[in-house]
Amino acid sequence: MRIAISGKSGCGNTTVSRLVASQLDYPMINFTFRTLSEEKGIEFWTFCKMAEQSDEFDLEVDRRQVEMALAQPNCVLGSRLAIWMLKEADLKVYLTASTEERARRITEREGGTLQERLQQTMMRDANDSARYMRLYQIDNSDTSIADLVIDSSDKGPEQVAALILQEVRNREKR
């Protein structure tokens, strides 16, 4: 089973994807902007600015993650656009959380002030959404393509992963 997990920054995509992959003993694919910025040796926020000027980075990340997922009969693909890009996914999960909660989580993960992270999160959301629409005509706030939408605002990653694993079990019984 190929499972795609998407959501905006700070929703818990990476953590939840890792937990689900681990529980199922599936490979986890999480090739992201952050991964590519590290691979190229470019500071993340600088890389994001570069991506605003050139589509090559988005296209490379999206192409590589789909190639990695299609090479596996069973996997968990966690990325901003996984549910749209991996058309072959057997289960598409979209995670949501309030902007404030996402900024709080990013502050915990990366440091800085909550106000700074809140502004960056809102800016990143707007920039990402505009790019996804321009590149792929994808509205990354439209959850209608998802099989399962989970608001992670008041849930820990283990709780979110448990909901996804329950859906996997339900689908295996069919």
C-alpha positions in Angstrom: 0.0 0.0 0.0 1.3 3.5 -0.9 0.3 6.1 1.6 0.6 9.8 0.9 0.5 12.3 3.8 0.3 16.0 3.1 -0.3 19.3 5.0 1.3 22.7 5.4 4.4 23.3 7.4 4.1 22.5 11.1 1.1 20.1 10.7 3.2 17.1 11.7 3.7 15.6 8.2 7.2 14.4 8.8 6.8 13.1 12.3 3.5 11.4 11.5 4.8 9.9 8.3 7.8 8.5 10.2 5.5 6.9 12.9 3.2 5.4 10.3 6.1 4.0 8.2 7.7 2.6 11.3 4.5 0.9 12.5 3.9 -0.6 9.1 7.6 -1.4 8.5 7.4 0.6 5.2 10.0 2.8 3.8 9.4 6.4 4.4 10.0 8.9 1.6 10.3 12.5 2.7 12.3 14.3 0.1 11.5 17.9 0.6 12.7 21.5 0.0 14.6 21.1 3.3 16.3 17.9 2.0 17.2 19.5 -1.3 18.5 22.7 0.4 20.7 20.6 2.6 21.9 18.5 -0.3 22.9 21.6 -2.2 24.4 23.2 0.9 22.1 26.2 0.9 20.5 27.7 4.0 16.8 26.8 4.1 15.2 30.3 4.0 17.7 31.4 1.3 16.7 28.3 -0.7 13.0 29.2 -0.3 13.8 32.7 -1.7 15.6 31.1 -4.6 12.7 28.8 -5.3 10.5 31.9 -5.6 12.7 32.9 -8.6 13.0 29.5 -10.3 10.7 26.6 -10.7 13.6 24.1 -11.0 13.6 23.4 -7.3 9.9 22.6 -7.0 10.0 20.4 -10.1 13.1 18.5 -8.9 11.7 17.8 -5.4 8.3 16.7 -6.8 9.8 14.5 -9.5 12.3 12.9 -7.2 9.8 12.1 -4.4 7.3 10.5 -6.9 10.1 8.4 -8.5 11.2 7.2 -5.1 7.6 6.3 -4.1 6.8 4.5 -7.4 10.0 2.4 -6.9 8.3 0.9 -3.8 5.2 -1.3 -3.7 4.7 -0.2 -0.1 5.7 3.2 1.3 4.7 6.3 3.1 5.3 9.5 1.2 5.2 12.6 3.4 5.3 16.0 1.6 3.4 19.2 1.0 2.0 17.9 -2.3 2.1 14.1 -1.8 -1.6 13.5 -2.1 -1.7 15.4 -5.4 1.6 14.2 -6.9 1.4 10.5 -6.0 -1.7 9.8 -8.0 -1.1 6.0 -7.4 -1.5 6.4 -3.6 -3.9 3.9 -2.0 -4.5 6.2 0.9 -4.3 10.0 0.8 -4.2 11.8 4.1 -4.2 15.6 4.7 -3.2 17.0 8.0 -4.4 20.4 9.1 -3.7 22.7 12.1 -4.3 26.3 12.9 -1.6 28.8 11.7 -0.9 29.7 15.3 -0.4 26.0 16.3 1.8 25.4 13.3 4.0 28.4 14.2 4.2 27.3 17.8 5.5 23.9 16.7 8.0 25.4 14.2 9.3 27.6 17.0 9.8 24.6 19.3 11.6 22.8 16.4 13.7 25.6 15.1 13.8 28.2 17.8 13.3 31.9 17.4 10.3 33.9 18.6 6.7 32.8 18.1 5.9 36.1 16.4 8.8 35.7 14.0 7.7 32.1 13.2 4.1 33.1 12.8 5.0 35.8 10.2 7.3 33.3 8.4 4.7 30.6 8.4 2.0 32.9 7.0 4.5 34.2 4.3 5.6 30.6 3.5 1.9 29.5 3.2 1.2 32.3 0.8 4.3 31.7 -1.3 3.9 27.9 -1.4 0.2 28.2 -2.3 0.9 30.7 -5.1 3.7 28.4 -6.5 1.6 25.2 -6.4 -1.2 27.0 -8.2 1.1 28.4 -10.8 3.1 25.2 -11.4 0.4 22.5 -11.1 -3.0 24.3 -10.7 -3.2 22.7 -7.2 -5.0 24.5 -4.4 -3.1 23.1 -1.4 -6.0 24.1 1.0 -8.5 22.1 -0.9 -8.8 18.8 1.0 -11.4 17.2 -1.3 -8.8 14.9 -2.9 -7.9 13.4 0.5 -9.4 10.1 1.7 -8.8 11.2 5.3 -8.5 14.8 6.7 -7.1 15.1 10.3 -6.9 18.3 12.3 -3.7 17.8 14.3 -4.1 21.0 16.3 -5.1 19.2 19.5 -3.5 15.8 18.8 -0.1 14.5 19.4 1.7 12.8 16.5 1.0 9.3 18.0 -2.7 10.0 18.1 -2.7 11.2 14.4 -0.6 8.2 13.4 -3.1 5.9 15.2 -6.0 7.3 13.2 -4.1 6.7 9.9 -3.2 3.2 11.0 -6.8 2.5 11.8 -7.8 3.5 8.3 -5.1 1.3 6.9 -6.4 -1.7 8.8 -10.0 -0.9 7.7 -8.8 -0.8 4.1 -6.9 -4.1 4.4 -10.1 -5.8 5.6 -12.0 -4.8 2.5 
